[in-house]
């Protein structure tokens, strides 16, 4: 059991070191992976470059190629202007915006409770229900720095007075 836990911890440390600091095993220890990747990539070339072939086979070949040549995937994405990375960012931002929109829609239920509404009115220093909801949503948004940055890159600062419109438009995918 100790060997398992030790191996697991070492694996986690190596993975984090590789991702964050590009720490890699010595080249001699990487040789088997490099050879395997080269053989697998060569085996997929027939399907990968067959322009008249089955699309599913080409997609599978591309998947196998990138699984064995991740640097090639990153390079291709960079050369094309990062469409894959932008797609990942958009998917995450839209997911977070939809989560916040669901909270926005649920604030009415929360504010139906008089005791809770009074406490929230004191906390946010307003008794106006719409203003209260915007301030609550803005506070929830502040816990999501990625979404804030993504929204601001697409339309300027997100403030308590525009947070509901910005989140709703992102959640409904009106922003790109």
PAZAPA-4460 file (N, C-alpha, C; in steps of 0.05 Angstrom, whole numbers, plus 32768, in hexadecimal, padded with zeros to 4 digits):
% residues 176
    n_x    n_y    n_z   ca_x   ca_y   ca_z    c_x    c_y    c_z   seq   type   mol
   8010   7FE8   8000   8000   8000   8000   8011   8019   8000     1      X     A
   8027   8018   800F   8039   802F   8010   8046   8035   7FF5     2      X     A
   804D   801F   7FE7   8059   8022   7FCC   8045   8030   7FB9     3      X     A
   802C   8027   7FBB   8017   8032   7FAA   8014   8050   7FAF     4      X     A
   8011   8058   7FC8   800D   8074   7FD0   8026   8084   7FC8     5      X     A
   803D   8079   7FCD   8056   8087   7FC6   8058   808B   7FA7     6      X     A
   8051   8077   7F98   8051   8079   7F7B   803D   808D   7F71     7      X     A
   8025   808D   7F7D   8010   809F   7F76   8019   80BC   7F7B     8      X     A
   8024   80C1   7F92   802E   80DC   7F99   8044   80E5   7F86     9      X     A
   8057   80D3   7F80   806D   80D9   7F6E   8061   80E0   7F52    10      X     A
   804E   80D1   7F4A   8041   80D6   7F30   8034   80F1   7F2F    11      X     A
   8026   80F9   7F44   8019   8113   7F46   802E   8129   7F45    12      X     A
   8044   8126   7F54   8059   813A   7F55   8066   813D   7F39    13      X     A
   806B   8126   7F2C   8077   8127   7F11   8064   8134   7EFD    14      X     A
   804A   812E   7EFF   8036   813A   7EED   8035   8158   7EF0    15      X     A
   8033   8161   7F09   8032   817E   7F0E   804C   818B   7F05    16      X     A
   8062   817F   7F0B   807C   818A   7F02   807E   818C   7EE4    17      X     A
   8073   8178   7ED6   8074   8179   7EB9   8062   818F   7EAE    18      X     A
   804A   8191   7EB8   8037   81A5   7EAE   8040   81C1   7EB5    19      X     A
   8048   81C6   7ECE   804E   81E1   7ED7   806A   81EA   7ECF    20      X     A
   807E   81D8   7ED1   809A   81E0   7ECE   80A8   81D2   7EB7    21      X     A
   809A   81C2   7EA7   80A6   81B3   7E91   80BD   81A1   7E9A    22      X     A
   80BB   8197   7EB3   80CF   8184   7EBD   80C9   8169   7EB0    23      X     A
   80DE   815D   7EA3   80DA   8144   7E96   80EE   8130   7E9F    24      X     A
   80E8   8117   7E99   80FB   8102   7E9F   8114   8106   7E8D    25      X     A
   812A   80FA   7E94   8142   80FC   7E83   813C   80F0   7E68    26      X     A
   8148   80FA   7E52   8142   80F1   7E37   8144   80D2   7E34    27      X     A
   8156   80C6   7E41   815A   80A9   7E3E   8141   809A   7E48    28      X     A
   8134   80A5   7E5D   811B   8098   7E67   8103   809E   7E56    29      X     A
   8104   80B3   7E45   80EE   80BA   7E34   80EF   80AB   7E19    30      X     A
   8105   809E   7E14   8108   8090   7DFA   80F2   807C   7DF4    31      X     A
   80E9   806B   7E06   80D4   8058   7DFF   80BA   8066   7DF7    32      X     A
   80B3   807C   7E05   809B   808B   7DFD   809E   8098   7DE2    33      X     A
   80B6   80A3   7DDD   80BB   80AF   7DC3   80B9   809B   7DAC    34      X     A
   80C4   8084   7DB0   80C3   806F   7D9C   80A6   8066   7D97    35      X     A
   8098   8061   7DAD   807C   8058   7DAA   806C   806E   7D9C    36      X     A
   8070   8087   7DA4   8061   809D   7D97   8067   809E   7D79    37      X     A
   8080   809A   7D72   8088   809B   7D55   807B   8084   7D46    38      X     A
   807B   806D   7D51   806F   8055   7D43   8051   8059   7D40    39      X     A
   8044   8061   7D55   8027   8065   7D54   8020   807B   7D41    40      X     A
   802E   8091   7D41   8029   80A7   7D2F   802D   809F   7D12    41      X     A
   8042   808F   7D0D   8047   8086   7CF1   8030   8073   7CE9    42      X     A
   8026   8063   7CFB   8010   8051   7CF4   7FF7   805F   7CED    43      X     A
   7FF3   8077   7CF8   7FDA   8086   7CF3   7FDB   8097   7CDA    44      X     A
   7FF3   809B   7CCF   7FF6   80AE   7CB8   7FE5   80A7   7CA0    45      X     A
   7FE2   808D   7C9B   7FD1   8085   7C84   7FB5   8090   7C87    46      X     A
   7FA9   808D   7C9E   7F8E   8096   7CA3   7F8D   80B5   7CA6    47      X     A
   7FA2   80C0   7CB2   7FA2   80DC   7CB7   7FA3   80ED   7C9D    48      X     A
   7FB2   80E4   7C8A   7FB6   80F4   7C71   7FA5   80E9   7C5A    49      X     A
   7F92   80D7   7C5F   7F80   80CD   7C4A   7F68   80E0   7C48    50      X     A
   7F6A   80F4   7C36   7F55   8109   7C34   7F3A   80FE   7C2A    51      X     A
   7F3A   80E8   7C1D   7F21   80DC   7C13   7F17   80C6   7C25    52      X     A
   7F25   80C0   7C3A   7F1E   80AA   7C4C   7F07   80B2   7C5F    53      X     A
   7F00   809F   7C6F   7EEB   80A1   7C82   7EF2   80B6   7C97    54      X     A
   7EE0   80C9   7C9D   7EE5   80DE   7CAF   7EEA   80D4   7CCC    55      X     A
   7EDB   80BF   7CD4   7EDF   80B3   7CEE   7EFC   80A8   7CF2    56      X     A
   7F06   809C   7CDD   7F21   8091   7CDE   7F35   80A7   7CE0    57      X     A
   7F31   80BD   7CD1   7F43   80D4   7CD2   7F43   80E1   7CEE    58      X     A
   7F2B   80E3   7CF9   7F29   80EF   7D14   7F37   80DD   7D29    59      X     A
   7F33   80C3   7D26   7F40   80B1   7D38   7F5F   80B2   7D35    60      X     A
   7F68   80B4   7D1C   7F84   80B7   7D17   7F8F   80D1   7D22    61      X     A
   7F80   80E6   7D20   7F89   8100   7D2B   7F8A   80FE   7D4A    62      X     A
   7F77   80F1   7D56   7F76   80ED   7D73   7F8F   80DD   7D7C    63      X     A
   7F95   80C8   7D6E   7FAC   80B7   7D75   7FC6   80C7   7D70    64      X     A
   7FC7   80D5   7D5A   7FDF   80E5   7D54   7FE5   80F9   7D6A    65      X     A
   7FD0   8109   7D72   7FD4   811D   7D87   7FD9   8111   7DA2    66      X     A
   7FCE   80F9   7DA8   7FD3   80EC   7DC1   7FF0   80E4   7DC3    67      X     A
   7FFD   80DF   7DAD   8018   80D6   7DAD   802C   80EC   7DA5    68      X     A
   8021   8102   7D9B   8032   8119   7D94   8024   8133   7D9E    69      X     A
   8022   8136   7DB9   8014   814E   7DC4   8021   8168   7DBC    70      X     A
   803B   8169   7DB8   8048   8181   7DB1   803F   818A   7D95    71      X     A
   8039   8177   7D83   802F   817D   7D69   8013   818A   7D6B    72      X     A
   8003   8180   7D7D   7FE8   818C   7D81   7FEA   81A9   7D8A    73      X     A
   7FFC   81AE   7D9E   7FFF   81C9   7DA8   800A   81DB   7D93    74      X     A
   801D   81D1   7D83   8029   81E1   7D6D   8014   81E8   7D58    75      X     A
   8004   81D4   7D51   7FEF   81D9   7D3C   7FDB   81ED   7D47    76      X     A
   7FD3   81EC   7D60   7FC1   81FF   7D6C   7FCD   821B   7D6B    77      X     A
   7FE6   821D   7D72   7FF3   8237   7D72   7FF5   8243   7D56    78      X     A
   7FFC   8232   7D43   7FFE   823C   7D27   7FE3   8246   7D1C    79      X     A
   7FCD   823A   7D26   7FB3   8241   7D1C   7FA6   8258   7D2C    80      X     A
   7FB5   8263   7D3F   7FAA   8279   7D4F   7F9B   8270   7D68    81      X     A
   7FA1   8258   7D71   7F96   824D   7D8A   7F78   8248   7D89    82      X     A
   7F6D   823D   7D74   7F50   8237   7D74   7F48   8223   7D89    83      X     A
   7F58   820F   7D8D   7F51   81FA   7DA1   7F51   8206   7DBD    84      X     A
   7F66   8215   7DC3   7F67   8222   7DDE   7F50   8235   7DE2    85      X     A
   7F4A   8245   7DCD   7F33   8258   7DCF   7F19   8249   7DD3    86      X     A
   7F16   8232   7DC6   7EFE   8222   7DC9   7EFB   8218   7DE5    87      X     A
   7F12   820F   7DF1   7F11   8205   7E0D   7F0A   821C   7E20    88      X     A
   7F15   8234   7E1B   7F0F   824B   7E2C   7EF2   8252   7E2A    89      X     A
   7EE7   8253   7E12   7ECB   825A   7E0E   7EB9   8245   7E1B    90      X     A
   7EBF   822C   7E18   7EAE   8217   7E25   7EAE   821A   7E43    91      X     A
   7EC5   8220   7E4F   7EC6   8223   7E6C   7EB6   823C   7E74    92      X     A
   7EBA   8252   7E66   7EAD   826B   7E6D   7E8E   8268   7E6B    93      X     A
   7E85   825B   7E56   7E69   8258   7E52   7E5D   8245   7E68    94      X     A
   7E6C   8231   7E70   7E63   821F   7E85   7E60   822F   7EA0    95      X     A
   7E74   823F   7EA6   7E73   824F   7EBE   7E5D   8264   7EBD    96      X     A
   7E59   8270   7EA6   7E44   8284   7EA3   7E29   8277   7EA6    97      X     A
   7E25   825F   7E9C   7E0B   8251   7EA0   7E07   824B   7EBD    98      X     A
   7E1C   8243   7ECB   7E19   823E   7EE8   7E10   8257   7EF7    99      X     A
   7E1D   826D   7EF0   7E15   8287   7EFD   7DF9   828F   7EF5   100      X     A
   7DF2   828B   7EDD   7DD7   8292   7ED4   7DC2   8282   7EE4   101      X     A
   7DC8   8268   7EE8   7DB6   8258   7EF8   7DB4   8263   7F15   102      X     A
   7DCA   826D   7F20   7DC9   8279   7F3A   7DB8   8293   7F39   103      X     A
   7DBC   82A3   7F24   7DAD   82BB   7F21   7D8F   82B5   7F21   104      X     A
   7D87   82A1   7F12   7D6B   8299   7F11   7D61   828F   7F2C   105      X     A
   7D73   8284   7F3C   7D6C   8279   7F57   7D6B   828E   7F6D   106      X     A
   7D76   82A6   7F67   7D76   82BB   7F7C   7D5A   82C3   7F84   107      X     A
   7D47   82C2   7F72   7D2B   82C9   7F79   7D21   82B7   7F8F   108      X     A
   7D27   829D   7F8E   7D1E   828A   7FA2   7D2B   8291   7FBD   109      X     A
   7D44   8298   7FBD   7D52   82A0   7FD5   7D46   82B9   7FE1   110      X     A
   7D3F   82CC   7FD0   7D35   82E6   7FDA   7D18   82E4   7FE3   111      X     A
   7D0B   82CE   7FDE   7CEF   82CA   7FE7   7CEE   82C6   8006   112      X     A
   7D04   82BE   8011   7D05   82BA   802E   7D0C   82D4   803C   113      X     A
   7CF9   82DF   804C   7CFC   82FA   8057   7D15   82FD   8068   114      X     A
   7D1B   82EA   8079   7D33   82EC   808A   7D4D   82EC   807B   115      X     A
   7D4E   82DB   8067   7D66   82DA   8056   7D69   82F3   8045   116      X     A
   7D52   82FD   803B   7D53   8315   802B   7D5D   832D   803C   117      X     A
   7D53   832F   8055   7D5C   8345   8066   7D7A   8343   806C   118      X     A
   7D84   832B   8070   7DA1   8328   8075   7DB1   8330   805C   119      X     A
   7DA7   8328   8045   7DB5   832F   802C   7DB3   834D   8026   120      X     A
   7D9D   8359   802D   7D9A   8376   8029   7DAF   8385   803A   121      X     A
   7DB3   837B   8053   7DC7   8388   8064   7DE3   8384   8059   122      X     A
   7DE8   836B   8050   7E03   8365   8045   7E0A   8375   802D   123      X     A
   7DF7   8378   801A   7DFC   8386   8001   7DF3   83A4   8001   124      X     A
   7DE9   83AD   8017   7DE2   83C9   801B   7DCE   83D3   8006   125      X     A
   7DBA   83C3   8001   7DA4   83CC   7FEF   7D8B   83BC   7FF4   126      X     A
   7D74   83C9   7FF0   7D5B   83BA   7FF3   7D4E   83B6   7FD8   127      X     A
   7D59   83C2   7FC3   7D4E   83BE   7FA8   7D55   83A1   7F9F   128      X     A
   7D40   8392   7F98   7D44   8376   7F92   7D56   8371   7F7A   129      X     A
   7D52   8380   7F65   7D63   837D   7F4D   7D81   8383   7F53   130      X     A
   7D85   8399   7F62   7DA0   83A1   7F69   7DAC   838C   7F7B   131      X     A
   7D9C   8382   7F8E   7DA6   836D   7FA0   7DAE   8354   7F90   132      X     A
   7D9E   834B   7F7D   7DA5   8334   7F6D   7DBE   8339   7F5D   133      X     A
   7DC1   8351   7F52   7DDA   8357   7F43   7DF2   8356   7F54   134      X     A
   7DF0   8360   7F6C   7E07   8360   7F7E   7E0E   8344   7F87   135      X     A
   7DF9   8333   7F8B   7DFE   8317   7F93   7E0C   8309   7F7C   136      X     A
   7E02   830E   7F63   7E0E   8301   7F4C   7E2B   830A   7F48   137      X     A
   7E2F   8324   7F4C   7E4A   832F   7F48   7E5D   8322   7F5C   138      X     A
   7E54   831E   7F75   7E65   8311   7F89   7E6B   82F4   7F80   139      X     A
   7E58   82E6   7F76   7E5C   82CB   7F6C   7E70   82CB   7F55   140      X     A
   7E6E   82DF   7F44   7E80   82E1   7F2D   7E9D   82E6   7F36   141      X     A
   7EA0   82F5   7F4B   7EBB   82FC   7F55   7ECB   82E3   7F5D   142      X     A
   7EBD   82CD   7F63   7ECA   82B4   7F6A   7ED3   82A4   7F51   143      X     A
   7ECF   82B0   7F39   7ED5   82A2   7F20   7EE7   82B5   7F0F   144      X     A
   7F01   82B7   7F16   7F12   82CA   7F07   7F14   82C4   7EE9   145      X     A
   7F14   82AA   7EE2   7F16   82A4   7EC6   7EFE   82AF   7EB6   146      X     A
   7EE6   82AC   7EC1   7ECE   82B6   7EB3   7ECF   82D5   7EB2   147      X     A
   7ED8   82E2   7EC7   7EDA   82FF   7EC7   7EEC   8308   7EB0   148      X     A
   7F04   82FC   7EAF   7F17   8304   7E9A   7F0B   82FE   7E7E   149      X     A
   7EFE   82E7   7E7B   7EF3   82E0   7E61   7EDD   82F4   7E59   150      X     A
   7ECC   82FB   7E6B   7EB6   830F   7E65   7EC2   832A   7E5F   151      X     A
   7ED6   8333   7E6E   7EE1   834D   7E6A   7EF0   8350   7E50   152      X     A
   7EFC   833A   7E46   7F09   833A   7E2C   7EF4   833D   7E16   153      X     A
   7EDB   8337   7E1B   7EC7   8337   7E07   7EB3   834E   7E0A   154      X     A
   7EB7   8360   7E1C   7EA3   8376   7E1F   7EA9   838A   7E35   155      X     A
   7EC1   838B   7E3E   7EC7   839F   7E53   7EC1   8395   7E6F   156      X     A
   7EC4   83A7   7E82   7EC1   83A0   7E9E   7EA6   8395   7EA5   157      X     A
   7EA6   8382   7EB8   7E8D   8377   7EC3   7E89   8385   7EDD   158      X     A
   7E73   8393   7EE0   7E6C   83A2   7EF8   7E52   8398   7F03   159      X     A
   7E4C   839E   7F1C   7E32   8396   7F27   7E1A   839E   7F17   160      X     A
   7E1C   83B5   7F09   7E04   83BF   7EFA   7E01   83B1   7EDF   161      X     A
   7E15   83A2   7ED5   7E12   8395   7EBC   7E17   8376   7EBE   162      X     A
   7E1C   836D   7ED6   7E24   8351   7ED9   7E0F   833D   7ECF   163      X     A
   7DF5   8344   7ED5   7DE0   8331   7ECD   7DDE   832F   7EAE   164      X     A
   7DE0   8346   7EA1   7DDE   8345   7E83   7DF6   8337   7E77   165      X     A
   7E0E   833B   7E82   7E26   832F   7E77   7E25   8310   7E7B   166      X     A
   7E1D   8307   7E93   7E1B   82EB   7E99   7E06   82DE   7E87   167      X     A
   7DEF   82EB   7E85   7DD9   82E0   7E75   7DE1   82DD   7E58   168      X     A
   7DEE   82F2   7E4D   7DF5   82F1   7E31   7E0B   82DB   7E2C   169      X     A
   7E1D   82D8   7E3F   7E31   82C3   7E3D   7E24   82A7   7E3F   170      X     A
   7E13   82A4   7E52   7E06   828B   7E57   7DF5   8282   7E3F   171      X     A
   7DE9   8296   7E32   7DD9   8290   7E1A   7DEA   8291   7E01   172      X     A
   7E04   8293   7E04   7E18   8293   7DEF   7E14   82A9   7DDB   173      X     A
   7E0F   82C1   7DE5   7E0D   82D8   7DD3   7E28   82E6   7DD1   174      X     A
   7E3B   82DE   7DE2   7E57   82E9   7DE0   7E69   82D4   7DD4   175      X     A
   7E7D   82DD   7DC6   7E91   82CB   7DBB   7EAC   82D8   7DBC   176      X     A
***
